[in-house]
Amino acid sequence: MCGIVGYLGEKDSKQILLDGLKELEYRGYDSAGITILQNGNFSIYKSVGKLHNLIEKSRDFKVDGFSVGIGHTRWATHGKPTETNAHPHTGEMVHVVHNGIIENYQELKKELLEKGYSFYSQTDTEVIVHLFEENSKYCKSYLESFQKTISQLHGAYALLLLNRDESNRIYFAKEGSPLIIGTDTETGEQFFASSDAPLIGYVDSVIYLQDGEWGYVEQGKIYLYDKDGKEVEPKFSPLSKDRASAQKDGYRYFMEKEIYEQSQVISDTLMGRVVDSGIEFDEIEPSLFDGIDEVKLCGCGTSYHTALASMYLFERIAKIRVSVEFGSEFRYREPLLTKNILFIPISQSGETADTLASLKMAKEAGLKTLAVCNVDNSSIVRLSDKAILTRAGIEKGVASTKAFATQMVVLYMLALYIAQIRNNISQEELDNHLHILREIPNATIVQPRLHEKIKRLSKRYLHGHGFFFIGRDIFYPLALEGALKLKEISYLHAEGYPAGEMKHGPIALADPELFTIALLPENVLYEKTKSNIEELGARDSTICVISPKPFELADDFIQTSHHKHYILEFFEMMVVVQLLSMEVAIRLGNDVDMPRNLAKSVTVE
Ligand code: M6R
């Protein structure tokens, strides 16, 4: 999804902006651009495709001395990915970069066209440029025209604006899309970014802007205002300068590194929460669950799969009613919301537009809310009453892996926590689960033998007319997740299905070119799942079985370890399906970390 960077200071602003955009690449984009303003002169470079095109285009441009600059990676929403549609958008006197969607841009554009302004792009962003220019004709100061401009915008935005007449200043505004200001307190340099990553290593403190906040920065100074134009005191948070965690560390792809990191980040997620005889969360009090008899889990994509898998655990362990919602469906279907429901939005980024909008709806209906999220200070965390962080660290691969793993661990712990405070679980049972939790880091260590086997096997799965990932019980959401991983990065058609449902329709597709990836754990519904796999085998589907127990009828077999409990099998099989998707995609020559058409953080609906 779109990314924003900005810089004000004495250093090489071109390099800083390009480096910042590089850090945002993983979010997905189809064009990019930068503008630098020095002494009333704009230098602008835009290009379609990957960043190296922009780097190439701006190669001969050198910045000397103080400058202000803005940059953007665009993921097309209004208008095709062309150079004209790429940001910054420009007018006579201002250049603008913008994330989000201006919902009333058609009306604004009509008015501006009537006033004689020309539009070059098909984007909603360009109205901001001309609106500012128009307002500047009548307002007493540029600050006032900026305030007036943003007050006329409806929708979501994070935006930066440069004005030719003010070469020492960057204007900013935030409503519904993330925007952070970073400051190097020693030098007075100011930075902007739509997420932490480009700021790490450059600044020591940041301001996470709140919705409705706007203002401008100059060297060493930040002027911040609220919706009503009242000056507000900036709230600084420290930011670590450690960049190491953001690099690939010798792995071929971030996705691979992140799969290998799962064992460690799961340990981090458990730390201080799995204690001697129970579960503790510093973030919540048992009273959060007073009066609650239903839990509503909501997410999109992989986070939706976490929700679905957690449903099995919540009902089984916590004995509480659960409903599971896609953010994009929930927000428009007039759901019946009563105050006995605890609303749990699940999100890696904490910025997913549909999950965020669903959370807002739940809050408006007066529900208690508890976020499960990987990014502190993200919109979803800030809006929820309480939040439990998943501690996965920065996840760069668009295909989510370690975020899913840590979400699953948090929700498993939460199910146990509820069972524990409601006395729905015996100490013996609880101890057993605590033991399983402590074993998960081991179950998710990538075994070289297993990885090698999957790597070799992947060459047999590069064609065919489709994949079915099948499983039962909690292995059904895992099958959905396996299929999503494969289609995201290999671009092969894949579906997840409950193994028992195949005979109700999909089995009609069975033939040797239909690949079935069957999840066959030994500790839950083994015989039932086995029969379902045999039914497919009898129709000549090509079958790859993932199981601890040998399966003679399988065409391919990936042997997992024997575990005492199905939850441990779940986590090991999770690693297997992630690796399988990745190896298939690598063999197909795809960009595993930045698959086509996808974005890491989906901040538009
Ligand atoms: O940041 P979120 O967890 O809210 O994101 C939700 C989905 O967009 C995300 O999980 C997406 O499906 C991933 N690309 C899956 O790998």
Boltz pocket constraint, residues with backbone or C-beta under 6 A from the ligand:
constraints:
  - pocket:
      binder: B
      contacts: [[A, 299], [A, 300], [A, 301], [A, 302], [A, 303], [A, 304], [A, 346], [A, 347], [A, 348], [A, 349], [A, 350], [A, 351], [A, 352], [A, 355], [A, 398], [A, 399], [A, 400], [A, 401], [A, 484], [A, 485], [A, 488], [A, 598], [A, 599], [A, 600], [A, 601], [A, 602]]
      max_distance: 6.0
